[in-house]
Amino acid sequence: MSLFSRVFFCAVIAAFLVALVLPFFIPPKKYPLITEKTAKSVKVIDLAVPQINLAIANPDPPQDFSSIANVKEKKIAFFSYFLPLVEAHNEWISENRKFITAYLKMKELGQPIDKKAGQHVKYLFKRYKINIRGKARKADFQLLLKRMDILPVNLVLIQAANESGWGSSRFAKQGQNYFGQWCYKPGCGLVPINRVEGLTHEVAKYDNPYQALSNYFRNVNTNAAYRVLRDMRANYRRLDMKPTAEILATGLMSYSERGADYVQDILSMLRTNKTALAAARQRLELSGFADNETL
């Protein structure tokens, strides 16, 4: 390992430790699930179930990014395609956090809750892998809100680019899998050409890129391997702070067998693709897309 690599490795570890412990050195604010301010702002009569726009849930197929010879244009095209999907999913998550807050307030006030809303709560517990036995407790809802949270847009875009080779990988083209996610049932995906003998995993196959994105969010938000990332995010939210893509990237050590080297690659890509990310946002703004999150 070269001197530069050793220094960069140490920097990654240092950044990870700082991001993990920094929130504990800032005096925390107390935020119960329902605050007096929240109680006044929630319209408990209206408990609409958040929905994803059909155009987002079933997006048009992406262009063949590998056919774009100009590297700069390829990156901008890639980010431009995925940015609205990431934004929409983050917005869906944010709306569901508001939904849960309103649901809890209605329960607190003893107001009747319609069947559709109750079913949606059960769906959210199932999606975020929280087993409920009997009546859901306060701790169950706290865990749900910890897992059901947004991810920095730039982090998601850079991981998609890294895992799919800017959309040119076999798994992206044939399986709409842009995040390298595995599955374990025979026939559930595409068999890696260089899969080690004795292993049975496949690379998951999806109907469209949004389906892959949604499953990626669910994986990062529920898998025990990314608990540190979720802890960091929750600590920053508790202090009314937003962790950057660089901070949460340090919680992805387990996303790849390469560990710290993988995180180093993600941090490097975040640094070197700022111009392309900004250009993609500008292009979308000119086309009428409203970007709400630029983390």
VOGU-3710 file (C-alpha; in Angstrom, 3 decimals, decimal comma):
1> mslfsrvffc> 0,000/0,000/0,000  1,426/3,395/-1,013  1,951/6,246/1,437  -0,999/8,124/-0,106  -3,270/5,090/0,271  -2,262/4,639/3,913  -2,907/8,317/4,644  -6,284/8,192/2,848  -7,234/5,022/4,718  -6,428/6,657/8,050
11> aviaaflval> -8,445/9,709/6,996  -11,475/7,514/6,221  -11,275/5,850/9,629  -10,825/9,209/11,349  -13,823/10,695/9,507  -15,916/7,674/10,478  -15,036/8,037/14,159  -15,624/11,792/14,171  -19,017/11,424/12,452  -19,990/8,724/14,936
21> vlpffippkk> -19,060/10,507/18,147  -19,474/14,207/17,262  -23,214/14,379/18,021  -22,587/13,091/21,534  -20,448/16,144/22,350  -23,225/18,589/21,417  -25,884/19,158/24,085  -28,902/17,180/22,862  -32,415/18,524/22,605  -35,305/16,497/23,926
31> yplitektak> -37,719/15,478/21,171  -40,607/13,184/22,176  -42,488/11,534/19,350  -45,271/14,090/19,720  -44,293/17,610/20,816  -46,656/20,437/21,710  -45,648/22,196/18,499  -46,317/19,079/16,430  -49,650/18,521/18,120  -50,811/21,993/17,120
41> svkvidlavp> -49,683/21,623/13,513  -51,068/18,155/12,780  -54,489/18,051/11,175  -55,640/14,877/12,843  -58,788/14,723/10,720  -56,773/14,208/7,540  -54,671/11,056/7,614  -54,014/10,445/3,937  -51,746/7,531/3,087  -48,635/8,777/1,220
51> qinlaianpd> -48,381/7,570/-2,360  -45,572/7,415/-4,913  -46,303/9,069/-8,249  -46,988/6,373/-10,860  -44,586/8,045/-13,280  -41,839/7,559/-10,674  -42,842/4,054/-9,620  -42,911/2,975/-13,269  -40,297/5,165/-14,967  -39,407/5,047/-18,636
61> ppqdfssian> -36,432/2,747/-19,293  -33,115/4,583/-19,081  -31,079/5,163/-22,201  -28,063/2,995/-22,892  -25,520/4,979/-20,908  -22,655/2,886/-22,283  -23,442/4,261/-25,752  -22,567/7,806/-24,679  -18,946/8,330/-25,719  -18,432/11,632/-23,915
71> vkekkiaffs> -17,636/10,767/-20,291  -18,870/14,083/-18,901  -22,166/13,794/-20,777  -22,575/10,177/-19,669  -22,258/11,171/-16,016  -24,705/14,045/-16,351  -27,206/11,821/-18,187  -26,885/9,131/-15,508  -27,411/11,559/-12,630  -30,241/13,316/-14,471
81> yflplveahn> -32,145/10,055/-14,833  -31,807/8,913/-11,226  -32,062/12,238/-9,404  -35,882/12,537/-9,712  -36,284/8,938/-8,533  -34,128/9,495/-5,448  -35,849/12,789/-4,655  -39,284/11,188/-4,997  -38,404/8,304/-2,693  -36,951/10,621/-0,075
91> ewisenrkfi> -40,134/12,692/-0,280  -42,248/9,549/0,155  -40,257/8,680/3,266  -40,648/12,206/4,648  -44,398/12,091/4,081  -44,596/8,751/5,856  -42,751/10,192/8,845  -45,416/12,928/8,997  -48,101/10,272/8,589  -46,785/8,314/11,583
101> taylkmkelg> -46,599/11,485/13,672  -50,233/12,266/12,833  -51,242/8,657/13,491  -49,668/8,754/16,948  -51,384/12,034/17,740  -54,754/10,597/16,767  -54,104/7,587/19,002  -53,092/9,919/21,819  -56,317/11,876/21,462  -58,402/8,714/21,242
111> qpidkkagqh> -59,697/9,559/17,790  -60,922/6,788/15,483  -58,492/5,707/12,764  -59,808/4,382/9,485  -58,930/0,897/8,333  -56,805/2,077/5,405  -54,526/4,093/7,685  -54,178/1,201/10,100  -53,256/-1,150/7,268  -50,618/1,306/6,058
121> vkylfkryki> -49,020/1,376/9,510  -48,825/-2,424/9,411  -47,272/-2,207/5,939  -44,601/0,208/7,185  -43,702/-2,043/10,108  -43,382/-4,957/7,691  -41,360/-2,982/5,141  -38,890/-1,875/7,782  -38,691/-5,356/9,296  -40,129/-4,610/12,715
131> nirgkarkad> -42,000/-7,563/14,169  -45,062/-6,518/16,138  -46,644/-8,927/18,572  -49,991/-7,651/19,660  -50,236/-3,897/20,064  -47,389/-1,717/18,798  -45,500/0,018/21,603  -43,886/3,451/21,709  -40,490/1,792/21,268  -41,726/0,131/18,074
141> fqlllkrmdi> -42,687/3,482/16,579  -39,373/5,003/17,670  -37,526/2,213/15,880  -39,716/2,703/12,808  -38,871/6,415/12,665  -35,182/5,620/13,087  -35,207/3,220/10,160  -37,695/5,086/7,976  -35,550/8,086/7,136  -34,042/9,728/4,077
151> lpvnlvliqa> -30,562/9,241/2,644  -28,347/11,973/1,153  -29,154/12,235/-2,538  -25,539/12,473/-3,652  -24,624/9,343/-1,689  -27,346/7,330/-3,410  -26,391/8,626/-6,868  -22,699/7,926/-6,376  -23,347/4,415/-5,074  -25,544/3,706/-8,088
161> anesgwgssr> -22,779/4,925/-10,407  -20,139/2,899/-8,589  -22,118/-0,332/-8,349  -23,378/-0,262/-11,941  -20,331/1,140/-13,721  -22,355/4,203/-14,699  -25,196/1,990/-15,872  -23,041/-0,154/-18,152  -22,846/-3,353/-16,095  -24,552/-6,554/-17,163
171> fakqgqnyfg> -26,689/-6,483/-14,020  -27,885/-2,931/-14,759  -28,695/-3,646/-18,391  -30,269/-7,071/-17,981  -31,630/-6,862/-14,442  -32,216/-3,156/-13,783  -29,989/-3,613/-10,732  -27,933/-0,465/-10,169  -26,931/-1,160/-6,574  -25,322/-4,603/-6,697
181> qwcykpgcgl> -27,922/-6,176/-4,429  -28,017/-9,937/-4,011  -30,862/-12,419/-3,646  -30,732/-16,035/-2,536  -33,584/-17,989/-4,141  -32,718/-19,939/-7,297  -33,829/-17,960/-10,341  -34,382/-14,715/-8,411  -31,756/-12,873/-10,442  -28,654/-13,178/-12,581
191> vpinrveglt> -25,851/-15,585/-11,696  -22,473/-13,809/-11,453  -20,037/-15,188/-14,008  -17,214/-15,337/-11,471  -19,281/-16,609/-8,543  -17,139/-18,672/-6,184  -17,910/-22,383/-6,282  -20,223/-23,373/-3,461  -21,936/-20,015/-3,189  -25,579/-19,747/-4,254
201> hevakydnpy> -26,321/-16,020/-4,348  -27,546/-14,253/-7,461  -27,643/-10,574/-8,328  -31,261/-9,508/-7,935  -33,331/-8,696/-11,006  -35,925/-5,910/-10,995  -38,708/-4,715/-13,268  -37,392/-1,160/-13,388  -34,738/1,107/-11,820  -37,117/2,547/-9,216
211> qalsnyfrnv> -37,838/-0,923/-7,869  -34,096/-1,439/-7,431  -33,767/1,961/-5,768  -36,616/1,263/-3,359  -35,069/-2,045/-2,350  -31,673/-0,375/-1,886  -33,241/2,119/0,539  -34,931/-0,707/2,415  -31,651/-2,603/2,649  -29,641/0,324/4,015
221> ntnaayrvlr> -32,469/1,284/6,375  -32,993/-2,180/7,867  -29,897/-4,352/7,466  -27,940/-4,820/10,692  -24,737/-4,196/8,713  -25,669/-0,500/8,403  -26,786/0,092/11,984  -23,910/2,527/12,540  -25,052/4,616/9,567  -28,567/4,754/10,994
231> dmranyrrld> -27,231/5,631/14,454  -25,228/8,530/13,022  -28,217/9,756/11,026  -30,513/9,559/14,069  -28,015/11,444/16,235  -27,771/14,246/13,703  -31,562/14,423/13,320  -31,914/14,583/17,092  -29,819/17,757/16,959  -31,704/19,234/13,989
241> mkptaeilat> -28,659/18,635/11,784  -28,373/16,936/8,407  -25,459/14,533/7,912  -23,725/14,944/4,574  -23,151/12,218/2,024  -19,498/12,103/3,086  -20,398/11,536/6,730  -22,868/8,709/6,111  -20,569/7,108/3,530  -18,322/6,099/6,433
251> glmsyserga> -21,160/3,861/7,650  -21,027/1,739/4,495  -17,984/-0,350/5,393  -20,041/-3,525/5,078  -21,605/-2,697/1,717  -18,648/-4,303/-0,019  -16,119/-6,954/0,908  -13,516/-4,255/0,205  -14,552/-2,433/3,382  -12,577/0,776/3,924
261> dyvqdilsml> -11,280/0,706/0,344  -14,883/0,767/-0,887  -15,664/3,750/1,330  -12,519/5,418/0,023  -13,812/4,952/-3,544  -17,206/6,436/-2,654  -15,622/9,450/-0,965  -13,328/9,951/-3,944  -16,259/9,783/-6,375  -18,239/12,258/-4,266
271> rtnktalaaa> -15,310/14,646/-4,484  -14,563/14,271/-8,192  -18,161/14,300/-9,464  -19,410/17,505/-7,854  -19,442/19,290/-11,207  -21,440/16,540/-12,924  -23,927/16,407/-10,032  -24,425/20,170/-10,177  -24,809/20,068/-13,970  -27,470/17,352/-13,689
281> rqrlelsgfa> -29,447/19,428/-11,197  -29,183/22,480/-13,392  -30,387/20,526/-16,408  -33,378/19,206/-14,489  -34,235/22,635/-13,111  -34,236/24,050/-16,635  -36,577/21,249/-17,671  -38,982/22,089/-14,851  -37,905/19,576/-12,201  -37,871/21,055/-8,694
291> dnetl> -34,946/19,742/-6,675  -35,673/19,766/-2,941  -32,623/18,036/-1,551  -28,978/18,534/-2,441  -27,138/16,613/0,259
//
